């Protein structure tokens, strides 16, 4: 079983008032090829309007991603945050309009769960994930899923969310409810005991 989240720690923060623009997209995790951050960067490079990308984490792909952002002419819109301590992650999530987990399946790995998804969902932040491994099952009807590696499909989802605060609010609320129903520490403990 996966570890659950503490819904009192991971929750919407009333004082985290995001401005309408720029549209802030986030990713949290290791900067490695299998996490698909390069797909996210390519999708955002073609997104119209004022947007920013915040990458929380580190890894061997960081310099390559920075170079690619430079080549695409979007380096000024991309922020590389160092690894953020666990107790500060709710603040990170609540300062995003959407969290994306664009993982790519490899011959030896696929996404086993995607803990950052349930953390963001618990904070009331809409999520978008690829079809890798367990991501679609974790998200359910509480977010948007695209075929892994499909830059155009990811961009289309981001554009919908960028243009619709109503959709963002709806998915954020659904995500929080999904976590409360399935992914809290208490719920997972009870399910494990039942087994």
Buried (B, 14 or more C-beta within 10 A) or exposed (E): EBEBBBBEEBBBEEEBEBEEEBBBBBBBBBBBBBBBBBBBBBBBBEBEEEBBBBBBBBBEBBEEBBEBBEEBEBEEBBEBBEEBEEEEBBEBBBBBBBBBBBBBBEEEEBBEBBBBBBBBBBBBBBBBBBBBBBBBEBBBEBBBBBEBBBBEBBBBBBBEBBEEEEBBEEBBBBBBEBBBEBBBEEBBEEEEEEE
